[in-house]
Amino acid sequence: MVAMMTALSTASLVSIDAIALAPALLPAIGGVLVLLGDALLPGRRDWQVGLGLTVLVVGVVGALISAVQAADDAVRTLCLPAPEGACLWTGSPMTGTLQVGILAATAAALALLHDRDGGPRDTTVTTALLLAAATGGAGVAASRDLGTWLVTLELATIPLVALVALRGTRSAAHGALTLLVTSVTSFALLVLGVALWMTATGDAAFGTDTVALAWADLNRRGVLVLAAVVLLAGLGFKLSLVPFHAWTPQAYSTADLGTATALAAASKISAAAALLVVVQAFVGVPGDLRQVSIVLGTLAAASMLLGNVMALRQDDVTRLLAWSTVAQAGWVVLPLAALTTAGMNAAAVYVLTYAVATVVAFAAVAAVGAGPLSRMRGLLRRDRMTGGALAFALLVLAGLPPGVIGLVAKVVALRPAVEQGLWPLVFVAVVAVVLGIAVYLRWFAVLIGDAGARGDADEGSEPGAATHEVSTPASGGGARVVLVAGTVLLVLLSALPGLLLGLVS
């Protein structure tokens, strides 16, 4: 009895900071309210999307509080009392900024998901699923213990599998099945990796101190390296890294455009945030960490090369964006191979830049309608706002002026690798830059082409054109709002790139 009373007393002393938890709590509360409201007011669903957008925007404000904190003034909550003193939730400028990106990208996906005729009819389910995924993404960015990290990471992924299937077509069901099998495989690898990590370090958290002790012990170092490799494989599925990328084109091309946006932006930021938690445990560890660096560098190089080469062969816009995701994921991992704090900051900057540009690209596709590239021929002349926004997003992804933030992100990503002397990886990155420019300028050339040349004949001019799944253009204003907001943000960051750089460091 005494032991039980002591345990209860100790549990009651766990600190809870509601403001720090707001980025994850608010979407969770919003999802519960959506489900309760549907049960109490059946047939009245016009308010659900508005509620979802509201809690996501308020969550962004809460995440900004952590983002503007001083780097040495981390926000910690769910902390155990001394002598353990471990905290399950740690917020930092980088964490807060990643949470802002996750919640904002989810809001954009929610707006696009319910902005088309023929889109999902059950707003209750789709809104609740997106809010659940946002809760997981915001949680994994700040989690530091193995259990919370694993659960929130899966929460950021599983709802999106259901959203792919909810489109209701046979191809969507096939894409959802592919994504589900991938997710189950990824989860199995992550569970195994977590078990190996705990075996090697004897710690239930991602701590630098315990990693350093394990690395210094030759008997445990091999287990720790194996744990890192298995965890990277599990995260590779979620980031669409080669060779774990095969699900990406299938899922993107068969899902609704709002769901594809969530997969390409919010889900990728969540996966990158999870990877940063793992890599952070190795930063500052004394000794030669070449094995971990080689694994990260190999994944980055393979993804950048294969992603760009395959993107050059695509005629369908959603498949092109899917292969672009594979290539850009390589750029996210590139600076992490340096295993430095600067590399982590660079990865955060790159994934956020990529996410904003990709959201703009998907919003433009939603406004025009998905299908072959020829469908967008002359768009810059026919619809200057949509065409101009898409053109600017493509220049950001290519790293070409006036998309300055894209160029800055690539330079920042390359710098840690150069400083650590990872010259083979730098050489591959330079080749990837050239290939990436070819990918995005090819699409850019279609936008400024002769609109009179657009027609059915063009849709069959390239191999695979008969397999395009064409969608209707957006009928509401959601796509336009996302398009304008995303473009304004890209222009602002291109004019003031230091704004983003300062938030993550």
N, C-alpha and C positions, 0 to 999 in steps of 0.2 A: 504493500500500500504506500509506504514511504517513497519507494522508487517511482511508483506511478505518479504521485503528487509532485515529485521533483521533476519528472519528465514533462508534466503538464505546465509546471511553472516555467521551465526552460523554454518550452514551445511558445508560451505567451510573451516571451521577451524578444521574439523575432521581430526585427524592425520592418515596418511597411511604410513606404512613401508612395502615396496614391498618385502624386504628380509625376514621379519618375516612371510609374507603371502605366500612365495614361495612354501612351501610344499603342499598347497592347490591350489594355482594359476597355477602352472606348469602343473599338471595333467589336470586341466580344460582347459587350453590353448591347451594342446596336444590333448584332445578330440575334440575341435573345429577344429583344424588343420586337424585331421583325417577325419572329416566329410566334410570339405571344399575341401580337396584334392581329396576325392572320387567323389565329384560333378564336380571338374574341370578336373580330370584325371580318368574317369571311365575305369575300367578294369586294372588299374595299382595299385595293392594293396600289392605288395611285400615289400613296404617301411613302411607300417603302424605299424607293430609289432615293427620294429626297432625304429620308432619314439616314440611309447609308452614306450618301455624300456628305451630310452634315457631320456625322461622327468621324468620318475620315478626315475632314478638314480640321475639326477641333483636335483630332489626334496629331495632325501635322503641327499645329501650334504647340502642343505638349512636347513633341519631339524637338522642336526648335529650342526649347528651354535647355535641353541637354546639349544641343549643337552649339549654342553660344557660350557654354561654360568654358572656363579656362582649362587647358589640357591637363594641368596638374590638380584640378579640382573635380575629380570624377564623381558622378552621382551613383551612389550605391544603395540598394535596398534589398529586402528579404535576407538580411544578414543575421547570422547566428550570434549569440552572445559570446563573450570571451570565455575560455581561452581559444575556442575554435575560430571564431570571428570570420568565418567564410561567408561570402555574399553570393547569392544565386543570380543577382541582377547587377550589372555594372554598366553605367552610362558614361559616355565620353563624347567629345565633339564628333568623332567619326561615327560612333554608334547612333547619335541623334540625327546626323545628316543622312545616314543610310535608312533610318526609320522614316524620315521625311520622304525620301525617294520611294520607299515601299508603299507608304500610305497614299502618296500623290499618284503613283502609277496605278494603284488599285482603284482610286477614284476615277481616273481616266478610263480604265477598263470597264468600270461599272457604267459610266456614261455611254460608252460605245456599245456595250452589250444590250442596252435597252433603247437604242436609237435607230433600229432598222425594222422595216416591215418584215414579218416572217421570222423575227428573232424569238428568243425564249419567251414564252407566255407566262410562265410561273415565276413572277418577280420575287415571290417569297423565297423560293429555293435558291435562285441564282444570286440574289442579294445576300442572303445568309451565308452561302458558300464563299463568296468573295470576301465578306467581312471576316469569316473564319480564317481564310488564307492570309489576310492582312494581320490578324492577331498572331498567327504563327511566325510570319516574317518579322514583325516588330519584336517578338519575343526572342527569336534565335539571334538577332543582332546583339542583344544585351546579355544573353545567357552565358554563364561561365562554368556551370557544372554539367557533367555528362548527361544526366537524365533530362534536365530542362532543355538542353541543346538538341537532343535527339527528338524529343516529343514535339517541340515547337517547329523544328525543321520539317518533320512529316506533316504537321498541321498546315504548313505553308504550301504543301504540295498536293496532298490527297484531294482537297476540294476541287482543284483544277481538273483532276481526272473526271470527276462527275460533271463538271461544266462542259467538257469536250463531248461527253456522251449525250448531254441534254439537248444538243442540236437536233437530234432525232433522225439523222440520215444514216444510211448503212455505212458510208465512208467514215462518218463521225464515230460510229460505234467501233469500227476497226481501229481508228486513231486512238480512241479512248482505251481500247484493249491493249494496244501497243504501249501506251503511256502507263497503264496499270501494271503490266508485266515489268516494265522498266522501273517503276516506283518500288515494286516489291523487291526486285533484285537490289536496287539501291539501298533500301531499308535493311535488307539482310547483311549487306556489306558494312553498313554503318554500325549495326549492332555488333558485328564481329570486330570491327575496328575499335569500338568503344571498349569491348571486353579486353582486347589486346592492350589498349592504352592503360586501362586500370591495372592490368597484370604487370606491365612494365614500370609504371610510375607509383603504383600503390595509392593513387589519388583519384577521387571521384570528380575532379575538376581539371580544367585546362590551365595548369599553373606552370609558370616558367621555372620556379624553384625545383619542383619535383621532376620536371623534364631534364633539368641540368644534372640532378643527381642520377637519374636513370641513364643519361648519356655518358656520364663518367664511369659507370659500371659496365664493363665489357659484356658481362653476362646478360644484362638487361637491354643493352643498346640494340641488339638485333631485333628483339621483340618490339621495341619502340619504333624502329624503322619500319617493320612490318605493319604495325598499327597505323603509322602515318600513310603508308602506301594504300592500305585497305580503305582508310577514311577518305583519301583523295579519290579513290576509285568510286566510292559511293557518292561523293559530291560531284564527281565528273559527270554522272548521269544527270544531275540536276542543273549543272552549268552548261550542259551540251558540249562537253569537251570530247575530242577524239581520243580514244575509240568508243566512247560511251554516248555517241550523238545520234544514233540511227533513228530514234523515235522523233526527233525534232521536225524534219520536213513533213512527216506523215501527220503529226498532231497539229501543226500550224495550218496546214492546207485543208484539213477537214473540220477544224473547230470554227465556231463563230469568231468574227474579227475581234470582238471584245475579249473573248477568252484567249485568243492568240496574243492579244496585247498583254494580258496578265501573265501568260507564259513567258513572253519575250522580255518583259520589263520587271514587273513586281517579283515574279518568281526568280529571275536571275539576280536581282539585287539581294534577295533573301539567301540564295545559295552562296553568293559572293560573301555576304556577311558571315555565314556559317564557316566558310573557308578561312576568313580572316581570324576568326576565333581560334581555329586550329593553328594557323601559322604564327599567330601572336605568341603562342606558348614556346615556339622555337627562337623567337627574336631575343637576342641577348644571351643565348646559351653559349658558354665557352666551348671551344673545340671545333673540329672540322665537321661541318654539317653538309658535306658535299653530296651524300646520298639523297637527302631530302631535296636539295637544290636541283639535282639532276632529274628527279621525278617530276618536279614542278616545271622545269624547263622543257622536258620532253613533251609533256601534255600541251604546253603553250605553243611550242613550235609546230607540232602536228596539227593542232586546231587552226592556227593561223593559215597554214598552207592549204590544207584540204578544204577548209571552209571557203576560202576565196576562190580556189580552183573550181569547186562545185557551184558556187554562186555565179561564176561567169557563164555556166552552161544553162542556167535557169531562164525560162521565159515566163513562168507564173510568178506574180509579184509576191505572194505569200511564201512560196518555196524559196524565192530569192532572199527574202527577209529571214527565213529559217536558217539558210546556210550562212547568211551574214551573222546571225547569232553565234554560230559555231566559231567563225573567224574572230568575232569580237570577244568571245569568251577566252580565246587564246591571249588576246591583249590584256585582259583582266588578270590572268595568271602570270603573265610575263614578268612584271616587277616583283611578284612574290617570290620568284626564284632567288632573288638576292637575299631573302630572309633578313630584311632590315625594316626599321620603322618607316623610313622613306618609301620603301617598296609597298608597304601596306597602305600608306596614304595615297600613293600613286594608283593602286588598284581600286581604291574607293572612288577616287576622282574619275577614273576611266569608266567604271561600271555605271556611275550616275550620269555621265555625259552620254554614254551609249544608250541608256534607258530613255532619257528625254528625247533624243533624236529618233529612236525607234518608235516611241509613242506617237510622235508627230507623223512619222511615215505611215503607221497603221491608221491614224486618224484620216490622213489624206486618202488612203486606200478605201476606208469606210465611206468617205464622202463621194468617191468616184465609183466604187464597186470593185471587188476583187476579180481577178482574171488574168489574161495574158498581158504582157508589157505593152503590146500594140494598142490596148484599150486606153492607154494614157498618152498616146502620141499627140503632141501638140497641146497638152494640158496647160502648159505655161501661157499659151495664147488664149485658150478657150476659157480658163478659169484662173485668173492671175493670183487670187488669194490662195487657193488650194495648190496650184502648181508652184507658186513661189515658196510656200511653206515647205512643200515636199522637196523642192530643189535645194533649199537651205539645209534641210535635215540631211540630205544625201551628201552635201559638201562637208557637213560636220562629221559624218561617219567616215568620209574619205580623208579628212584632215586637211582640207584645202580652204584657203580664204574665199569668201569672207567668214566661213565657219571656223573662226579662230579657236574656239574652245576645243574643237576636235583635234586641231594641230597641237595645241598646248597639252591636251591629254596624252597624245602619243609621245611627245617629247618627255613629259613627266614620267611616263611608263618606261621609256627607254633608259632614263638616267640611272636608276638603281642598278640595272644590269651592266651598264657601262662602268659604273663606279666599282662594281665587284669583279670586273674583268670577265664577264660571261660573253665572250666575243662570238662563239658559234651561235648563241641565241640571238645576239644583236644582229648578226648577219641574216638570219632567218626572218627577223622582224623587218629589216629593210626590204627584203624581197616581198614580204607580206604587204608592206606599204604600197609597193608598185602594183601588186595584184589587186589590192583593195581599191586603189584609184581607178583601175580599169573596170572593176565591178560597178562602182557607183556612177562613174562618168558614162557608162553604157546606158544606165537608166536615165541619167541627166540628159543625154542626147535625145532620148525618146521624148522627153518632156518638151524640148524646144524644137522638135521635128515638125514637119508639115502635117497639120491636122487633117488635110484632105486625103492623105495617104492611109488614114485609119479605116479599117474595114474588115469584113469577115475573112478576106483572103489573107490578111496579115496574121490572123489568129492561127492559121495552119502553116505558117511559113517556117516554123522551127519544130524540131523533133519534140514530141510529147505534148504538142498544143492541144490535141484532142482530149487530153485528160484534165484540162482546166476545170475547176469547179467555180463557175462564175457566180458572183453574188450581186444583189441589187444595191444601188447607192443608198446612203443613209437618208432617211426621210425626216428626221428631226434636227434639232440644233445642237445636240450633244457633240457630234463629230466636229462641228465648226468651233465650238467653245474649246474643246481639247486642242484643236489645230492652232487656234489663235494663242491660247495660253502657253502651249509648248513652244511655239515659235518665238513669242516674246521672251520666254525664259532663255532660249538658245541665243537670241540676239543679245540679251543682257549679259549672259555669261561670256559671250564672245567679246563684248566691249569691256567687261570687267572680269577676266578669268581668275583674278586673285580672290574674288568673292568665294568661289567654290573651293579653291585651294586653301583658303583660310579656315573654312568651316570644318574640314576633315583633319586638320593638323592641330 
